[in-house]
Amino acid sequence: MLPRINQMLYMTVQTIDPEMEAEEFKARICDVRDNNIYIEVPISTRTGQVRRLYAGDVVSVYYLEEGGVKHYFQTSVIGHHHDVLRQVILRAPEPSAVTRVQRRSFLRVPAMTDVAIKLNNQFKFVALTEDVGGGGISFRCEQRVPIAVNHEVEGCLLVPYRNGTLEHAFFKAVVVRIKPLENERQLVMLHFSDIRDAERQKVIRFCFERQLENRKA
């Protein structure tokens, strides 16, 4: 389902500034026509300050439907329109490019990236992820690592984007499953138990970009 007039869009803007890229903005849809979405000038959900968008800016967007279902897509700014209010014009996504995510279910994609894990505020190690999602991750590590089901951990996930920028997403999680592997290694599956929405958005954007790459492959 594509977004409709008067719906609120929430977005982050791709930029080389890490702090600005983590900032979330919102804007109401004024009109939808000619395969374009006309929105009000976005404002920060944190500070209320206006965010000026320019033609060519790439934005990651989500909107909510009934039941708390989130719909994600990526698009770009194609221009501006002056009506009673100044409006920003976004290119409307193809229906197949919109990812639908239930409130407690998040897109999960195969991905290898570094994650730093801390156990009991003492034992620390770095591992390579097997898959990544907005609700949790799994990673491989040696079986000698003293980790068990129901352990609570803290982590920092390296999040590389297609434009070459790197982010770090911080989280707390619970170990939900451990699967023994060959060569004295194990697969550890985590569920995020405490993660700020801005941090989760970094992970979701990463997953969305990976999914688009997989579709094009």
C-alpha positions in Angstrom: 0.0 0.0 0.0 1.4 3.4 -1.1 1.3 6.4 1.2 -1.8 8.7 1.0 -2.6 12.4 1.4 -2.4 13.6 5.0 -0.4 10.7 6.2 2.8 11.5 8.1 6.1 10.4 6.6 9.2 9.8 8.8 12.5 10.0 7.2 16.3 10.2 7.5 18.5 11.9 4.9 21.7 10.3 3.5 24.6 12.6 4.2 28.3 12.4 5.0 27.5 14.0 8.4 27.0 11.1 10.8 25.0 13.2 13.3 22.7 14.6 10.7 22.2 11.2 9.1 21.0 9.8 12.4 18.4 12.6 12.8 14.8 11.7 12.1 12.4 14.1 10.4 8.7 14.1 9.7 6.4 15.7 7.2 2.7 15.5 6.2 1.8 14.5 2.7 0.0 17.3 0.9 -0.7 15.6 -2.4 0.1 12.5 -4.5 0.0 12.7 -8.2 2.0 12.0 -11.4 4.0 9.4 -9.6 5.2 12.0 -7.1 4.6 12.7 -3.5 4.3 16.3 -2.3 5.2 16.9 1.3 5.5 19.8 3.7 9.0 20.9 4.6 10.2 18.3 7.1 10.9 19.1 10.7 13.0 17.2 13.2 11.1 14.9 15.5 13.6 15.7 18.3 14.0 19.5 18.0 11.2 20.7 15.8 13.7 22.5 13.5 13.1 22.7 9.8 15.3 20.5 7.5 15.9 21.9 4.1 16.0 19.3 1.4 17.6 19.7 -2.0 17.0 18.0 -5.4 19.0 14.8 -5.5 18.9 14.1 -1.7 18.3 10.5 -1.0 16.0 9.7 1.9 14.9 6.6 3.7 11.2 6.8 4.6 8.6 5.0 6.6 4.9 5.5 7.3 2.4 3.8 9.6 -0.7 2.0 8.8 -3.4 0.6 11.1 -2.2 -1.8 13.8 1.2 -0.1 13.9 2.4 -1.7 10.7 5.4 0.2 9.2 6.1 0.5 5.5 9.6 1.4 4.4 11.0 2.7 1.2 13.9 4.7 -0.2 13.5 7.6 -2.6 15.0 10.9 -3.7 14.0 14.6 -3.8 13.2 15.7 -7.3 12.3 19.3 -6.7 10.1 21.8 -4.9 6.6 23.2 -5.4 5.3 26.6 -4.2 1.6 26.5 -3.3 0.1 28.2 -0.2 3.0 26.4 1.6 6.4 25.5 0.2 6.4 21.7 -0.6 9.1 19.2 -1.3 8.5 16.7 -4.1 9.6 13.1 -3.6 9.6 10.4 -6.3 6.8 7.9 -5.4 8.1 4.3 -4.9 7.0 1.3 -7.0 4.6 -0.8 -4.8 7.1 -3.7 -5.0 9.8 -1.5 -3.5 7.9 -0.8 -0.3 8.8 -3.2 2.6 6.0 -4.0 5.0 7.1 -4.6 8.6 4.8 -5.8 11.4 5.1 -4.0 14.7 7.1 -6.9 16.3 8.5 -8.3 13.1 11.4 -6.8 11.2 13.1 -7.4 7.9 16.2 -9.7 8.4 18.9 -10.1 5.7 22.1 -12.1 5.4 25.0 -9.8 6.0 28.5 -10.0 7.2 29.6 -7.0 9.3 31.5 -6.5 12.6 29.8 -6.5 15.9 31.4 -5.8 19.3 29.9 -7.7 22.2 30.3 -7.1 25.9 29.3 -9.7 28.5 28.8 -8.9 32.2 30.6 -5.6 31.8 33.8 -7.6 31.6 34.3 -10.0 28.7 34.5 -8.3 25.4 35.0 -9.7 21.9 34.4 -8.8 18.2 32.5 -11.2 15.9 31.2 -11.3 12.3 27.4 -11.3 11.8 25.5 -14.0 9.9 22.4 -11.9 9.5 21.0 -8.6 10.6 17.5 -7.3 11.3 15.6 -4.5 13.0 14.7 -7.0 15.8 18.1 -8.6 16.3 21.2 -10.2 14.8 23.1 -13.5 14.7 26.9 -13.8 14.7 29.5 -16.5 14.6 32.2 -16.9 17.3 34.4 -19.5 18.9 32.8 -22.0 21.3 35.2 -21.0 24.0 33.4 -17.7 24.3 31.5 -17.9 27.7 28.0 -17.0 26.3 24.7 -18.9 27.0 21.0 -18.7 26.2 19.3 -15.9 28.3 22.5 -14.0 28.8 22.1 -10.3 28.5 24.7 -8.5 26.4 25.6 -5.0 25.2 26.7 -4.5 21.6 27.8 -2.1 18.9 27.1 -3.0 15.3 29.1 -1.6 12.4 26.6 -0.4 9.8 28.1 0.3 6.4 25.9 2.0 3.8 26.0 2.0 0.0 27.2 5.6 -0.2 30.4 4.6 1.7 29.5 6.1 5.1 29.8 4.0 8.3 27.5 4.2 11.3 27.5 2.4 14.7 24.3 1.1 16.2 24.3 0.5 20.0 22.0 -1.9 21.6 21.3 -4.3 24.5 20.1 -7.8 23.7 19.2 -11.2 25.0 20.7 -14.5 23.7 17.7 -16.5 22.4 19.5 -19.5 20.8 23.0 -20.9 20.2 23.8 -23.4 17.5 27.1 -25.4 17.5 29.0 -25.3 14.2 32.0 -27.1 12.8 35.6 -26.1 13.7 34.7 -25.4 17.4 32.6 -22.4 16.4 29.0 -21.5 17.2 26.1 -19.3 15.9 24.7 -17.0 18.5 21.2 -15.4 17.9 20.3 -12.2 19.7 17.0 -10.4 20.2 17.3 -6.6 20.8 15.9 -6.0 24.3 16.7 -2.3 24.5 17.6 -0.1 21.5 16.8 3.5 20.7 14.6 4.1 17.7 17.3 6.2 16.0 19.7 3.2 16.4 17.1 0.8 15.1 16.5 3.0 12.1 20.2 2.7 11.2 19.9 -1.0 11.2 16.6 -1.0 9.2 18.1 1.3 6.6 21.1 -1.0 6.2 18.7 -4.0 5.8 16.6 -2.2 3.3 19.7 -1.3 1.2 20.9 -4.9 1.3 17.5 -6.2 0.2 17.5 -3.8 -2.8 20.9 -5.1 -3.8 19.7 -8.7 -3.5 16.7 -7.9 -5.7 19.0 -6.4 -8.4 21.4 -9.4 -8.3 
